[in-house]
Every structure is written in structure tokens, then in C-alpha cells.
């Protein structure tokens, strides 16, 4: 009798662990999906000739539901969301993001940190992207709460392209 109840208890515990594990994996995959949408929306851009108010408005409209309110406001004020558009304009080329891979770092019910890598392609250049994106669950949706990556690679190209444009008569 004791053996049977012990087996039932072990089976119940294993079932609960399996369910908890499945929920955690579901959270991670949902967060990764949201993070990927965000990175693609942030950096990819068609070739454009100038960044207009309409360009900004369209970009901000896409980025707002992917970001927490505080991160969105901070990013708009520092013009973070237009890096891809700036690259596209200055390099007179589309900007593409490929090989985007995420690895979970810290996982909780409502917060997940993801390390990521990817490749940004613009004109004849490719850049290796590396960073950490911080996801926060709000109203059952995963949103970016912070994104820290090697932005210097993007800024170096933007700076070099601006210098070259200013040299051209």
C-alpha cells in the first residue's frame, strides 16, 4: 500500500514538473518571438532617400506595441528606432537583419533576458550584432523593456557615411 501511494506521489510530482516546464518553455518562445519582431522592426529598412515625419511616424507606430511604455518613450526621445532608416538613407541601400538567434539568460514568469546575435547587411557591408534584450510581460504580451547591443558598429557606419556625404560637393 505504501509503495503504491509513493508511486502515485512521484507520478503527480513528475506531471507537475512537466507542466511547469512546458509553461516556462512557452513563455520563452513567446518572448523570443516578440524580441525577434522588435529587432527586425527596429533595424530593417527599405532603401530611402530621406527620413521624413511620415517615416518617423510609421516607425513609431510599429515600435510602440512591441515596447514597454517607458522604453518606447526613452527610445523615441533618443531616436533609437531610426538607426536602420539612417543606415538605409546614408548608404543608399536597404538594411537587412539575418541569422538572428536568441539564447535565454534569465527566465521568470514576467521577465526574460535574452542574449542575441545576428548579422546586419547594408550595401556591401555586414555587421555582427551582439546584445541582450530585456523582455517584460504586460497584459499577457511580451514587450521589450530594454535592448543593449553593440551600437557602435551602427554608429561607425553612420558617422563614416555622413563624413563622406559632407565631402561630396
CNS distance restraints for C-alpha pairs under 8 A (distance, minus, plus):
assign (resid   1 and name CA) (resid   5 and name CA) 6.47 0.50 0.50
assign (resid   2 and name CA) (resid   6 and name CA) 6.19 0.50 0.50
assign (resid   3 and name CA) (resid   7 and name CA) 6.23 0.50 0.50
assign (resid   4 and name CA) (resid   8 and name CA) 6.26 0.50 0.50
assign (resid   5 and name CA) (resid   9 and name CA) 6.09 0.50 0.50
assign (resid   6 and name CA) (resid  10 and name CA) 6.17 0.50 0.50
assign (resid   7 and name CA) (resid  11 and name CA) 6.06 0.50 0.50
assign (resid   8 and name CA) (resid  12 and name CA) 6.10 0.50 0.50
assign (resid   9 and name CA) (resid  13 and name CA) 6.19 0.50 0.50
assign (resid  10 and name CA) (resid  14 and name CA) 6.12 0.50 0.50
assign (resid  11 and name CA) (resid  15 and name CA) 6.12 0.50 0.50
assign (resid  12 and name CA) (resid  16 and name CA) 6.22 0.50 0.50
assign (resid  13 and name CA) (resid  17 and name CA) 6.16 0.50 0.50
assign (resid  14 and name CA) (resid  18 and name CA) 6.07 0.50 0.50
assign (resid  15 and name CA) (resid  19 and name CA) 6.24 0.50 0.50
assign (resid  16 and name CA) (resid  20 and name CA) 6.12 0.50 0.50
assign (resid  17 and name CA) (resid  21 and name CA) 6.01 0.50 0.50
assign (resid  18 and name CA) (resid  22 and name CA) 6.11 0.50 0.50
assign (resid  19 and name CA) (resid  23 and name CA) 6.23 0.50 0.50
assign (resid  20 and name CA) (resid  24 and name CA) 6.25 0.50 0.50
assign (resid  21 and name CA) (resid  25 and name CA) 6.16 0.50 0.50
assign (resid  22 and name CA) (resid  26 and name CA) 6.09 0.50 0.50
assign (resid  23 and name CA) (resid  27 and name CA) 6.18 0.50 0.50
assign (resid  24 and name CA) (resid  28 and name CA) 6.25 0.50 0.50
assign (resid  24 and name CA) (resid 107 and name CA) 7.93 0.50 0.50
assign (resid  24 and name CA) (resid 109 and name CA) 7.48 0.50 0.50
assign (resid  25 and name CA) (resid  29 and name CA) 6.14 0.50 0.50
assign (resid  26 and name CA) (resid  30 and name CA) 6.10 0.50 0.50
assign (resid  27 and name CA) (resid  31 and name CA) 6.07 0.50 0.50
assign (resid  27 and name CA) (resid 109 and name CA) 7.48 0.50 0.50
assign (resid  28 and name CA) (resid  32 and name CA) 6.03 0.50 0.50
assign (resid  28 and name CA) (resid 104 and name CA) 7.33 0.50 0.50
assign (resid  28 and name CA) (resid 107 and name CA) 7.53 0.50 0.50
assign (resid  28 and name CA) (resid 112 and name CA) 7.34 0.50 0.50
assign (resid  29 and name CA) (resid  33 and name CA) 6.12 0.50 0.50
assign (resid  30 and name CA) (resid  34 and name CA) 6.31 0.50 0.50
assign (resid  30 and name CA) (resid 142 and name CA) 7.07 0.50 0.50
assign (resid  31 and name CA) (resid  35 and name CA) 6.07 0.50 0.50
assign (resid  31 and name CA) (resid 112 and name CA) 7.27 0.50 0.50
assign (resid  31 and name CA) (resid 135 and name CA) 6.63 0.50 0.50
assign (resid  31 and name CA) (resid 142 and name CA) 5.45 0.50 0.50
assign (resid  31 and name CA) (resid 143 and name CA) 7.75 0.50 0.50
assign (resid  32 and name CA) (resid  36 and name CA) 6.03 0.50 0.50
assign (resid  32 and name CA) (resid 102 and name CA) 6.74 0.50 0.50
assign (resid  32 and name CA) (resid 114 and name CA) 7.67 0.50 0.50
assign (resid  33 and name CA) (resid  37 and name CA) 6.31 0.50 0.50
assign (resid  34 and name CA) (resid  38 and name CA) 6.22 0.50 0.50
assign (resid  34 and name CA) (resid  66 and name CA) 7.01 0.50 0.50
assign (resid  34 and name CA) (resid 142 and name CA) 6.12 0.50 0.50
assign (resid  34 and name CA) (resid 143 and name CA) 6.70 0.50 0.50
assign (resid  34 and name CA) (resid 144 and name CA) 7.90 0.50 0.50
assign (resid  35 and name CA) (resid  39 and name CA) 6.24 0.50 0.50
assign (resid  35 and name CA) (resid 133 and name CA) 7.28 0.50 0.50
assign (resid  35 and name CA) (resid 135 and name CA) 7.42 0.50 0.50
assign (resid  35 and name CA) (resid 143 and name CA) 7.51 0.50 0.50
assign (resid  35 and name CA) (resid 144 and name CA) 6.75 0.50 0.50
assign (resid  36 and name CA) (resid  40 and name CA) 6.15 0.50 0.50
assign (resid  36 and name CA) (resid 100 and name CA) 7.49 0.50 0.50
assign (resid  37 and name CA) (resid  41 and name CA) 6.05 0.50 0.50
assign (resid  37 and name CA) (resid  66 and name CA) 7.71 0.50 0.50
assign (resid  38 and name CA) (resid  42 and name CA) 5.95 0.50 0.50
assign (resid  38 and name CA) (resid  63 and name CA) 6.99 0.50 0.50
assign (resid  38 and name CA) (resid  66 and name CA) 5.98 0.50 0.50
assign (resid  38 and name CA) (resid  67 and name CA) 7.94 0.50 0.50
assign (resid  38 and name CA) (resid 144 and name CA) 7.50 0.50 0.50
assign (resid  39 and name CA) (resid  43 and name CA) 6.09 0.50 0.50
assign (resid  40 and name CA) (resid  44 and name CA) 5.42 0.50 0.50
assign (resid  40 and name CA) (resid  97 and name CA) 6.42 0.50 0.50
assign (resid  41 and name CA) (resid  59 and name CA) 7.87 0.50 0.50
assign (resid  41 and name CA) (resid  62 and name CA) 7.15 0.50 0.50
assign (resid  41 and name CA) (resid  63 and name CA) 6.99 0.50 0.50
assign (resid  42 and name CA) (resid  59 and name CA) 7.97 0.50 0.50
assign (resid  42 and name CA) (resid  63 and name CA) 7.26 0.50 0.50
assign (resid  42 and name CA) (resid  81 and name CA) 5.42 0.50 0.50
assign (resid  42 and name CA) (resid  82 and name CA) 7.15 0.50 0.50
assign (resid  42 and name CA) (resid  83 and name CA) 7.51 0.50 0.50
assign (resid  42 and name CA) (resid  84 and name CA) 6.55 0.50 0.50
assign (resid  43 and name CA) (resid  81 and name CA) 7.59 0.50 0.50
assign (resid  43 and name CA) (resid  82 and name CA) 7.70 0.50 0.50
assign (resid  43 and name CA) (resid  83 and name CA) 6.48 0.50 0.50
assign (resid  43 and name CA) (resid  84 and name CA) 4.19 0.50 0.50
assign (resid  43 and name CA) (resid  85 and name CA) 7.41 0.50 0.50
assign (resid  43 and name CA) (resid  95 and name CA) 7.09 0.50 0.50
assign (resid  43 and name CA) (resid  96 and name CA) 7.35 0.50 0.50
assign (resid  43 and name CA) (resid  97 and name CA) 6.97 0.50 0.50
assign (resid  44 and name CA) (resid  84 and name CA) 5.63 0.50 0.50
assign (resid  44 and name CA) (resid  85 and name CA) 7.58 0.50 0.50
assign (resid  44 and name CA) (resid  94 and name CA) 7.58 0.50 0.50
assign (resid  44 and name CA) (resid  95 and name CA) 5.01 0.50 0.50
assign (resid  44 and name CA) (resid  96 and name CA) 4.96 0.50 0.50
assign (resid  44 and name CA) (resid  97 and name CA) 6.11 0.50 0.50
assign (resid  45 and name CA) (resid  84 and name CA) 5.73 0.50 0.50
assign (resid  45 and name CA) (resid  85 and name CA) 5.54 0.50 0.50
assign (resid  45 and name CA) (resid  88 and name CA) 6.26 0.50 0.50
assign (resid  45 and name CA) (resid  94 and name CA) 5.66 0.50 0.50
assign (resid  45 and name CA) (resid  95 and name CA) 5.03 0.50 0.50
assign (resid  45 and name CA) (resid  96 and name CA) 6.91 0.50 0.50
assign (resid  46 and name CA) (resid  85 and name CA) 7.73 0.50 0.50
assign (resid  46 and name CA) (resid  88 and name CA) 6.65 0.50 0.50
assign (resid  46 and name CA) (resid  93 and name CA) 7.27 0.50 0.50
assign (resid  46 and name CA) (resid  94 and name CA) 4.44 0.50 0.50
assign (resid  46 and name CA) (resid  95 and name CA) 6.36 0.50 0.50
assign (resid  47 and name CA) (resid  85 and name CA) 7.98 0.50 0.50
assign (resid  47 and name CA) (resid  88 and name CA) 5.06 0.50 0.50
assign (resid  47 and name CA) (resid  89 and name CA) 6.35 0.50 0.50
assign (resid  47 and name CA) (resid  92 and name CA) 5.92 0.50 0.50
assign (resid  47 and name CA) (resid  93 and name CA) 4.73 0.50 0.50
assign (resid  47 and name CA) (resid  94 and name CA) 4.20 0.50 0.50
assign (resid  47 and name CA) (resid  95 and name CA) 7.30 0.50 0.50
assign (resid  48 and name CA) (resid  85 and name CA) 7.34 0.50 0.50
assign (resid  48 and name CA) (resid  88 and name CA) 6.02 0.50 0.50
assign (resid  48 and name CA) (resid  89 and name CA) 5.08 0.50 0.50
assign (resid  48 and name CA) (resid  92 and name CA) 6.87 0.50 0.50
assign (resid  48 and name CA) (resid  93 and name CA) 7.60 0.50 0.50
assign (resid  48 and name CA) (resid  94 and name CA) 7.74 0.50 0.50
assign (resid  49 and name CA) (resid  89 and name CA) 5.32 0.50 0.50
assign (resid  49 and name CA) (resid  92 and name CA) 7.09 0.50 0.50
assign (resid  50 and name CA) (resid  89 and name CA) 5.97 0.50 0.50
assign (resid  51 and name CA) (resid  55 and name CA) 5.77 0.50 0.50
assign (resid  51 and name CA) (resid  56 and name CA) 7.00 0.50 0.50
assign (resid  51 and name CA) (resid  85 and name CA) 7.06 0.50 0.50
assign (resid  51 and name CA) (resid  86 and name CA) 7.40 0.50 0.50
assign (resid  51 and name CA) (resid  89 and name CA) 7.37 0.50 0.50
assign (resid  52 and name CA) (resid  56 and name CA) 6.34 0.50 0.50
assign (resid  53 and name CA) (resid  57 and name CA) 5.98 0.50 0.50
assign (resid  54 and name CA) (resid  58 and name CA) 6.06 0.50 0.50
assign (resid  55 and name CA) (resid  59 and name CA) 6.19 0.50 0.50
assign (resid  56 and name CA) (resid  60 and name CA) 6.06 0.50 0.50
assign (resid  56 and name CA) (resid  82 and name CA) 7.36 0.50 0.50
assign (resid  57 and name CA) (resid  61 and name CA) 6.09 0.50 0.50
assign (resid  58 and name CA) (resid  62 and name CA) 6.42 0.50 0.50
assign (resid  59 and name CA) (resid  63 and name CA) 6.22 0.50 0.50
assign (resid  59 and name CA) (resid  81 and name CA) 7.15 0.50 0.50
assign (resid  59 and name CA) (resid  82 and name CA) 7.52 0.50 0.50
assign (resid  60 and name CA) (resid  64 and name CA) 5.94 0.50 0.50
assign (resid  60 and name CA) (resid  76 and name CA) 7.52 0.50 0.50
assign (resid  60 and name CA) (resid  81 and name CA) 7.39 0.50 0.50
assign (resid  61 and name CA) (resid  65 and name CA) 7.69 0.50 0.50
assign (resid  62 and name CA) (resid  66 and name CA) 7.41 0.50 0.50
assign (resid  63 and name CA) (resid  67 and name CA) 6.37 0.50 0.50
assign (resid  63 and name CA) (resid  72 and name CA) 7.43 0.50 0.50
assign (resid  63 and name CA) (resid  81 and name CA) 7.61 0.50 0.50
assign (resid  64 and name CA) (resid  68 and name CA) 7.60 0.50 0.50
assign (resid  64 and name CA) (resid  69 and name CA) 7.48 0.50 0.50
assign (resid  64 and name CA) (resid  72 and name CA) 6.07 0.50 0.50
assign (resid  65 and name CA) (resid 143 and name CA) 7.49 0.50 0.50
assign (resid  66 and name CA) (resid 142 and name CA) 7.66 0.50 0.50
assign (resid  66 and name CA) (resid 143 and name CA) 5.09 0.50 0.50
assign (resid  66 and name CA) (resid 144 and name CA) 6.24 0.50 0.50
assign (resid  67 and name CA) (resid  71 and name CA) 6.15 0.50 0.50
assign (resid  67 and name CA) (resid  72 and name CA) 5.48 0.50 0.50
assign (resid  67 and name CA) (resid 143 and name CA) 4.72 0.50 0.50
assign (resid  67 and name CA) (resid 144 and name CA) 4.55 0.50 0.50
assign (resid  67 and name CA) (resid 145 and name CA) 6.21 0.50 0.50
assign (resid  68 and name CA) (resid  72 and name CA) 5.95 0.50 0.50
assign (resid  68 and name CA) (resid 136 and name CA) 7.56 0.50 0.50
assign (resid  68 and name CA) (resid 138 and name CA) 7.97 0.50 0.50
assign (resid  68 and name CA) (resid 143 and name CA) 5.60 0.50 0.50
assign (resid  68 and name CA) (resid 144 and name CA) 5.93 0.50 0.50
assign (resid  68 and name CA) (resid 145 and name CA) 5.39 0.50 0.50
assign (resid  69 and name CA) (resid  73 and name CA) 6.13 0.50 0.50
assign (resid  70 and name CA) (resid  74 and name CA) 6.18 0.50 0.50
assign (resid  70 and name CA) (resid 145 and name CA) 7.58 0.50 0.50
assign (resid  71 and name CA) (resid  75 and name CA) 5.97 0.50 0.50
assign (resid  71 and name CA) (resid 144 and name CA) 7.31 0.50 0.50
assign (resid  71 and name CA) (resid 145 and name CA) 5.44 0.50 0.50
assign (resid  71 and name CA) (resid 146 and name CA) 6.25 0.50 0.50
assign (resid  72 and name CA) (resid  76 and name CA) 6.09 0.50 0.50
assign (resid  73 and name CA) (resid  77 and name CA) 6.19 0.50 0.50
assign (resid  74 and name CA) (resid  78 and name CA) 6.27 0.50 0.50
assign (resid  75 and name CA) (resid  79 and name CA) 5.72 0.50 0.50
assign (resid  75 and name CA) (resid  80 and name CA) 4.96 0.50 0.50
assign (resid  75 and name CA) (resid  81 and name CA) 6.42 0.50 0.50
assign (resid  76 and name CA) (resid  80 and name CA) 6.43 0.50 0.50
assign (resid  76 and name CA) (resid  81 and name CA) 6.75 0.50 0.50
assign (resid  79 and name CA) (resid  83 and name CA) 7.60 0.50 0.50
assign (resid  82 and name CA) (resid  86 and name CA) 6.03 0.50 0.50
assign (resid  83 and name CA) (resid  87 and name CA) 6.25 0.50 0.50
assign (resid  83 and name CA) (resid 154 and name CA) 7.42 0.50 0.50
assign (resid  84 and name CA) (resid  88 and name CA) 6.20 0.50 0.50
assign (resid  84 and name CA) (resid  95 and name CA) 6.45 0.50 0.50
assign (resid  85 and name CA) (resid  89 and name CA) 6.09 0.50 0.50
assign (resid  85 and name CA) (resid  95 and name CA) 7.91 0.50 0.50
assign (resid  86 and name CA) (resid  90 and name CA) 6.02 0.50 0.50
assign (resid  86 and name CA) (resid 158 and name CA) 7.10 0.50 0.50
assign (resid  87 and name CA) (resid  91 and name CA) 5.76 0.50 0.50
assign (resid  87 and name CA) (resid  92 and name CA) 7.88 0.50 0.50
assign (resid  87 and name CA) (resid  93 and name CA) 7.83 0.50 0.50
assign (resid  87 and name CA) (resid  95 and name CA) 7.05 0.50 0.50
assign (resid  87 and name CA) (resid 122 and name CA) 7.31 0.50 0.50
assign (resid  87 and name CA) (resid 154 and name CA) 7.71 0.50 0.50
assign (resid  87 and name CA) (resid 157 and name CA) 7.47 0.50 0.50
assign (resid  87 and name CA) (resid 158 and name CA) 6.09 0.50 0.50
assign (resid  88 and name CA) (resid  92 and name CA) 5.52 0.50 0.50
assign (resid  88 and name CA) (resid  93 and name CA) 5.02 0.50 0.50
assign (resid  88 and name CA) (resid  94 and name CA) 5.22 0.50 0.50
assign (resid  88 and name CA) (resid  95 and name CA) 5.76 0.50 0.50
assign (resid  88 and name CA) (resid 122 and name CA) 7.17 0.50 0.50
assign (resid  89 and name CA) (resid  93 and name CA) 7.00 0.50 0.50
assign (resid  90 and name CA) (resid 158 and name CA) 6.92 0.50 0.50
assign (resid  90 and name CA) (resid 161 and name CA) 5.83 0.50 0.50
assign (resid  90 and name CA) (resid 162 and name CA) 6.86 0.50 0.50
assign (resid  90 and name CA) (resid 165 and name CA) 7.93 0.50 0.50
assign (resid  91 and name CA) (resid 122 and name CA) 7.14 0.50 0.50
assign (resid  91 and name CA) (resid 123 and name CA) 6.36 0.50 0.50
assign (resid  91 and name CA) (resid 161 and name CA) 6.61 0.50 0.50
assign (resid  92 and name CA) (resid 123 and name CA) 7.41 0.50 0.50
assign (resid  93 and name CA) (resid 122 and name CA) 6.09 0.50 0.50
assign (resid  93 and name CA) (resid 123 and name CA) 5.22 0.50 0.50
assign (resid  94 and name CA) (resid 122 and name CA) 6.12 0.50 0.50
assign (resid  94 and name CA) (resid 123 and name CA) 7.08 0.50 0.50
assign (resid  95 and name CA) (resid 120 and name CA) 6.96 0.50 0.50
assign (resid  95 and name CA) (resid 121 and name CA) 5.71 0.50 0.50
assign (resid  95 and name CA) (resid 122 and name CA) 4.77 0.50 0.50
assign (resid  95 and name CA) (resid 123 and name CA) 7.64 0.50 0.50
assign (resid  96 and name CA) (resid 120 and name CA) 5.70 0.50 0.50
assign (resid  96 and name CA) (resid 121 and name CA) 5.16 0.50 0.50
assign (resid  96 and name CA) (resid 122 and name CA) 6.69 0.50 0.50
assign (resid  97 and name CA) (resid 118 and name CA) 6.76 0.50 0.50
assign (resid  97 and name CA) (resid 119 and name CA) 5.60 0.50 0.50
assign (resid  97 and name CA) (resid 120 and name CA) 4.58 0.50 0.50
assign (resid  97 and name CA) (resid 121 and name CA) 6.35 0.50 0.50
assign (resid  98 and name CA) (resid 118 and name CA) 5.85 0.50 0.50
assign (resid  98 and name CA) (resid 119 and name CA) 5.19 0.50 0.50
assign (resid  98 and name CA) (resid 120 and name CA) 6.52 0.50 0.50
assign (resid  98 and name CA) (resid 121 and name CA) 7.86 0.50 0.50
assign (resid  99 and name CA) (resid 117 and name CA) 7.47 0.50 0.50
assign (resid  99 and name CA) (resid 118 and name CA) 4.90 0.50 0.50
assign (resid  99 and name CA) (resid 119 and name CA) 5.92 0.50 0.50
assign (resid 100 and name CA) (resid 116 and name CA) 6.94 0.50 0.50
assign (resid 100 and name CA) (resid 117 and name CA) 5.67 0.50 0.50
assign (resid 100 and name CA) (resid 118 and name CA) 4.16 0.50 0.50
assign (resid 100 and name CA) (resid 119 and name CA) 6.98 0.50 0.50
assign (resid 101 and name CA) (resid 116 and name CA) 5.44 0.50 0.50
assign (resid 101 and name CA) (resid 117 and name CA) 5.47 0.50 0.50
assign (resid 101 and name CA) (resid 118 and name CA) 6.37 0.50 0.50
assign (resid 102 and name CA) (resid 114 and name CA) 5.98 0.50 0.50
assign (resid 102 and name CA) (resid 115 and name CA) 5.63 0.50 0.50
assign (resid 102 and name CA) (resid 116 and name CA) 4.39 0.50 0.50
assign (resid 102 and name CA) (resid 117 and name CA) 6.82 0.50 0.50
assign (resid 103 and name CA) (resid 114 and name CA) 5.44 0.50 0.50
assign (resid 103 and name CA) (resid 115 and name CA) 5.17 0.50 0.50
assign (resid 103 and name CA) (resid 116 and name CA) 6.23 0.50 0.50
assign (resid 104 and name CA) (resid 112 and name CA) 7.31 0.50 0.50
assign (resid 104 and name CA) (resid 113 and name CA) 6.20 0.50 0.50
assign (resid 104 and name CA) (resid 114 and name CA) 4.59 0.50 0.50
assign (resid 104 and name CA) (resid 115 and name CA) 6.39 0.50 0.50
assign (resid 105 and name CA) (resid 112 and name CA) 7.37 0.50 0.50
assign (resid 105 and name CA) (resid 113 and name CA) 5.28 0.50 0.50
assign (resid 105 and name CA) (resid 114 and name CA) 5.35 0.50 0.50
assign (resid 105 and name CA) (resid 115 and name CA) 6.47 0.50 0.50
assign (resid 106 and name CA) (resid 111 and name CA) 7.94 0.50 0.50
assign (resid 106 and name CA) (resid 112 and name CA) 5.57 0.50 0.50
assign (resid 106 and name CA) (resid 113 and name CA) 5.05 0.50 0.50
assign (resid 106 and name CA) (resid 114 and name CA) 7.28 0.50 0.50
assign (resid 107 and name CA) (resid 111 and name CA) 6.31 0.50 0.50
assign (resid 107 and name CA) (resid 112 and name CA) 4.56 0.50 0.50
assign (resid 107 and name CA) (resid 113 and name CA) 6.54 0.50 0.50
assign (resid 108 and name CA) (resid 112 and name CA) 5.97 0.50 0.50
assign (resid 109 and name CA) (resid 137 and name CA) 7.96 0.50 0.50
assign (resid 110 and name CA) (resid 136 and name CA) 5.67 0.50 0.50
assign (resid 110 and name CA) (resid 137 and name CA) 4.72 0.50 0.50
assign (resid 110 and name CA) (resid 138 and name CA) 7.67 0.50 0.50
assign (resid 111 and name CA) (resid 134 and name CA) 7.31 0.50 0.50
assign (resid 111 and name CA) (resid 135 and name CA) 5.60 0.50 0.50
assign (resid 111 and name CA) (resid 136 and name CA) 4.62 0.50 0.50
assign (resid 111 and name CA) (resid 137 and name CA) 6.24 0.50 0.50
assign (resid 112 and name CA) (resid 134 and name CA) 6.05 0.50 0.50
assign (resid 112 and name CA) (resid 135 and name CA) 5.10 0.50 0.50
assign (resid 112 and name CA) (resid 136 and name CA) 6.63 0.50 0.50
assign (resid 113 and name CA) (resid 132 and name CA) 6.75 0.50 0.50
assign (resid 113 and name CA) (resid 133 and name CA) 5.89 0.50 0.50
assign (resid 113 and name CA) (resid 134 and name CA) 4.63 0.50 0.50
assign (resid 113 and name CA) (resid 135 and name CA) 6.12 0.50 0.50
assign (resid 114 and name CA) (resid 132 and name CA) 5.50 0.50 0.50
assign (resid 114 and name CA) (resid 133 and name CA) 5.30 0.50 0.50
assign (resid 114 and name CA) (resid 134 and name CA) 6.46 0.50 0.50
assign (resid 114 and name CA) (resid 135 and name CA) 7.76 0.50 0.50
assign (resid 115 and name CA) (resid 130 and name CA) 7.60 0.50 0.50
assign (resid 115 and name CA) (resid 131 and name CA) 5.73 0.50 0.50
assign (resid 115 and name CA) (resid 132 and name CA) 4.31 0.50 0.50
assign (resid 115 and name CA) (resid 133 and name CA) 6.41 0.50 0.50
assign (resid 116 and name CA) (resid 129 and name CA) 7.84 0.50 0.50
assign (resid 116 and name CA) (resid 130 and name CA) 5.72 0.50 0.50
assign (resid 116 and name CA) (resid 131 and name CA) 5.36 0.50 0.50
assign (resid 116 and name CA) (resid 132 and name CA) 6.01 0.50 0.50
assign (resid 116 and name CA) (resid 133 and name CA) 7.50 0.50 0.50
assign (resid 117 and name CA) (resid 128 and name CA) 7.21 0.50 0.50
assign (resid 117 and name CA) (resid 129 and name CA) 5.26 0.50 0.50
assign (resid 117 and name CA) (resid 130 and name CA) 4.50 0.50 0.50
assign (resid 117 and name CA) (resid 131 and name CA) 6.58 0.50 0.50
assign (resid 118 and name CA) (resid 128 and name CA) 6.02 0.50 0.50
assign (resid 118 and name CA) (resid 129 and name CA) 4.91 0.50 0.50
assign (resid 118 and name CA) (resid 130 and name CA) 6.73 0.50 0.50
assign (resid 119 and name CA) (resid 126 and name CA) 6.40 0.50 0.50
assign (resid 119 and name CA) (resid 127 and name CA) 5.52 0.50 0.50
assign (resid 119 and name CA) (resid 128 and name CA) 4.84 0.50 0.50
assign (resid 119 and name CA) (resid 129 and name CA) 5.63 0.50 0.50
assign (resid 120 and name CA) (resid 126 and name CA) 5.47 0.50 0.50
assign (resid 120 and name CA) (resid 127 and name CA) 4.99 0.50 0.50
assign (resid 120 and name CA) (resid 128 and name CA) 6.53 0.50 0.50
assign (resid 120 and name CA) (resid 129 and name CA) 6.78 0.50 0.50
assign (resid 121 and name CA) (resid 125 and name CA) 5.82 0.50 0.50
assign (resid 121 and name CA) (resid 126 and name CA) 4.44 0.50 0.50
assign (resid 121 and name CA) (resid 127 and name CA) 6.46 0.50 0.50
assign (resid 122 and name CA) (resid 126 and name CA) 6.42 0.50 0.50
assign (resid 127 and name CA) (resid 153 and name CA) 6.87 0.50 0.50
assign (resid 127 and name CA) (resid 154 and name CA) 7.96 0.50 0.50
assign (resid 129 and name CA) (resid 149 and name CA) 7.12 0.50 0.50
assign (resid 129 and name CA) (resid 150 and name CA) 6.44 0.50 0.50
assign (resid 130 and name CA) (resid 149 and name CA) 5.55 0.50 0.50
assign (resid 130 and name CA) (resid 150 and name CA) 5.93 0.50 0.50
assign (resid 131 and name CA) (resid 147 and name CA) 7.25 0.50 0.50
assign (resid 131 and name CA) (resid 148 and name CA) 5.48 0.50 0.50
assign (resid 131 and name CA) (resid 149 and name CA) 3.82 0.50 0.50
assign (resid 131 and name CA) (resid 150 and name CA) 6.41 0.50 0.50
assign (resid 132 and name CA) (resid 147 and name CA) 5.95 0.50 0.50
assign (resid 132 and name CA) (resid 148 and name CA) 5.40 0.50 0.50
assign (resid 132 and name CA) (resid 149 and name CA) 6.29 0.50 0.50
assign (resid 133 and name CA) (resid 144 and name CA) 6.91 0.50 0.50
assign (resid 133 and name CA) (resid 145 and name CA) 7.72 0.50 0.50
assign (resid 133 and name CA) (resid 146 and name CA) 5.88 0.50 0.50
assign (resid 133 and name CA) (resid 147 and name CA) 4.35 0.50 0.50
assign (resid 133 and name CA) (resid 148 and name CA) 6.31 0.50 0.50
assign (resid 134 and name CA) (resid 144 and name CA) 5.87 0.50 0.50
assign (resid 134 and name CA) (resid 145 and name CA) 5.40 0.50 0.50
assign (resid 134 and name CA) (resid 146 and name CA) 5.05 0.50 0.50
assign (resid 134 and name CA) (resid 147 and name CA) 6.16 0.50 0.50
assign (resid 135 and name CA) (resid 142 and name CA) 6.13 0.50 0.50
assign (resid 135 and name CA) (resid 143 and name CA) 5.45 0.50 0.50
assign (resid 135 and name CA) (resid 144 and name CA) 4.64 0.50 0.50
assign (resid 135 and name CA) (resid 145 and name CA) 5.47 0.50 0.50
assign (resid 135 and name CA) (resid 146 and name CA) 7.27 0.50 0.50
assign (resid 136 and name CA) (resid 142 and name CA) 5.58 0.50 0.50
assign (resid 136 and name CA) (resid 143 and name CA) 5.38 0.50 0.50
assign (resid 136 and name CA) (resid 144 and name CA) 6.30 0.50 0.50
assign (resid 136 and name CA) (resid 145 and name CA) 5.94 0.50 0.50
assign (resid 137 and name CA) (resid 141 and name CA) 5.40 0.50 0.50
assign (resid 137 and name CA) (resid 142 and name CA) 4.39 0.50 0.50
assign (resid 137 and name CA) (resid 143 and name CA) 6.21 0.50 0.50
assign (resid 138 and name CA) (resid 142 and name CA) 6.29 0.50 0.50
assign (resid 138 and name CA) (resid 143 and name CA) 7.05 0.50 0.50
assign (resid 150 and name CA) (resid 154 and name CA) 7.91 0.50 0.50
assign (resid 151 and name CA) (resid 155 and name CA) 6.27 0.50 0.50
assign (resid 152 and name CA) (resid 156 and name CA) 5.85 0.50 0.50
assign (resid 153 and name CA) (resid 157 and name CA) 6.61 0.50 0.50
assign (resid 154 and name CA) (resid 158 and name CA) 6.29 0.50 0.50
assign (resid 155 and name CA) (resid 159 and name CA) 5.88 0.50 0.50
assign (resid 156 and name CA) (resid 160 and name CA) 6.07 0.50 0.50
assign (resid 157 and name CA) (resid 161 and name CA) 5.98 0.50 0.50
assign (resid 158 and name CA) (resid 162 and name CA) 6.12 0.50 0.50
assign (resid 159 and name CA) (resid 163 and name CA) 6.19 0.50 0.50
assign (resid 160 and name CA) (resid 164 and name CA) 6.20 0.50 0.50
assign (resid 161 and name CA) (resid 165 and name CA) 6.12 0.50 0.50
assign (resid 162 and name CA) (resid 166 and name CA) 6.12 0.50 0.50
assign (resid 163 and name CA) (resid 167 and name CA) 6.32 0.50 0.50
assign (resid 164 and name CA) (resid 168 and name CA) 6.48 0.50 0.50
